[in-house]
């Protein structure tokens, strides 16, 4: 049962269902999980069975994948060809680059052959009642003919090629994150001997991808960008992407960009109104800051990474909001205790809505204590205090309670019944990205909270981290 459960979870994750692990926690037993997800493991029969000699291939030989298979075909008069093909849409062969209609093998120009999926149609009785009725109405005989179909590398899906090459019984990775023209993969150790072949296949099978990179097993924690290795294609790492109608450009090798956070970026921006002020403490290349400015907010955006800072400024100009975005290249704590501290009194006095975005999930909670005693008592305003959106990771069985507890500890005051916590995405098995949102308590903003004894953190310690603990900074 447990081995089957592992297959279930692996399959769901390979299909991009990153919430499956979180869903799994709600089931009482492995059996209940299996009954929920097992139907997805019933895969369609394989039309293509690769030659055994491609197994273990490390240098791509496209010709080695060529095979000839026999598929059923229906002989159809050209006068009703389009109508028949439309009626049999569910039964015709569906294969990249393979036509569904071919010349009649007998050389008659009045007929064509409609190629059928052998796993759906094996005899005239395989047609559905509606399909059979359509054929009768068009006076098409249900007699099936054998057709010798040649399948080449170009007719195969990427997962079929990789499944044929990699050792049997090992996971096959064909998923990737798309960042402009770059396909970003995260290969496992057993896939590394095949990395260049995998890269070539991914590039071949995905139009527009001209560079495939693999994330190495270490990150540069100083600036939160992964070390990349080019597997295939050009070494052009300057990507251009469009997210929620906003265009960004950046050097993917020197900044951090996560295409899976577009929904979260838009969720926060949708909370803003024209005239609001946003302090983006860990701004990256601007996925919160730029759309916030486009919405009419005044933005102060900061990032420690000089490259992120440079591309942040570039993206402001690219989207014609540079006058609405003031940029800083500071440590997060210095930004809070510098520009944020300087601007807040006037904003609070004028009752401006203020949002503080802290998207550095691996460390952001440790920066909350920087708000303690930020303003002197004479600036005490009871209404319209800043709203904090703080992102963090949790490996706890109860991530909501976990991040609330950690945020309370860093602030020095309890946040129970004073905040909301929501799930952002699953980062890895048993590791969730969460967002805790709260109004900055006045007892934090205007006092020193002496009971808090934790040492203040800097952004971030210059050390190496494993990928699974890498922070998402965009």
C-alpha angles and dihedrals in degrees: 000000000000093000089051090049090054089053090050093052093043091051094049092049091047088055091054096258095139093165093064092094091053090048089049090061090063094059120091099217144008089255092060091051091049093050090052099047106021095094089065089061092062095098124196115261114271116256092187123055109182124226108266092236092072090067109110095015111156099175111056114247105180095187091061091069095061115118138160118228133179118241131176119253136191120221107226132181111245091234093069098026098113093047093049093047090051092049092050095044093123093050102043121100115274110200131138110262095000115121117227092213124050138170118285110262091223090061095242112148092204093067139053132190119240108207116224134202106256091212091058101035121037100145139007088268090063093076116100119246091256092049093048091049091051092051091051091050090054092045092240116154114233092222111133124220128200115243124192105224122190114215117198135183089271091060093055130092118238093248091053092054094046093044088054094050105040120077114277116262095027126112116266116216117204098143123101143160115256115221107174107294091347125096109204115203134182105209124193124231095260090054096053096088086061097041098116093046090048090050093051093049092050091050093047094050100044116063113221095026108118100160131043120193135182124216109234120225094260135057134205098248093190093072101012097239124133123238108245133207119199110230100178141355133019123346093232105133098173103107131191116205137170120216125177090343094309123114121221132183125191146141102264092201094061105035135044121249126170117193091192093071099066093106092051092048090053093045092060094041090053088061092061129093131199109279096027118129122230125196107197103194098184100024103165109188092334113274090147099027101050099049089042089057091046087055090057102263124136107240134201106188127187138183132169094212108090090211093052088048091052094049091044089060091044092052091050089057093041090057094038095241099108090118090057096049123067110194131208135187100207142124109269093246092049089051092053094045092042121036095012092051092047096049102039101076094059092042093051092046091053090046093238116168107248126197124190113199116197109180105169100106098185094056113007095102089060090060096058092089088066087079093061110115091351092149131038121246095259089070093058111141119171098202136062098015117179120282115229122209104192121181123206146158126246132188093180124118087236103040095173093058091040097057092041090054093048093046090050091051093051094046094043094229131083116259097194109133088004102080144041125226124198137180115250104178145318109262099183137339106306092002121103133182111225137180123216114198125191144144108259104256113242090224087062098042095048103033142052097236091216093194090074109092103170116124113249115253130228124218103279133335111241099247140115121260135189117254096247089062094044115130122243104226099178 
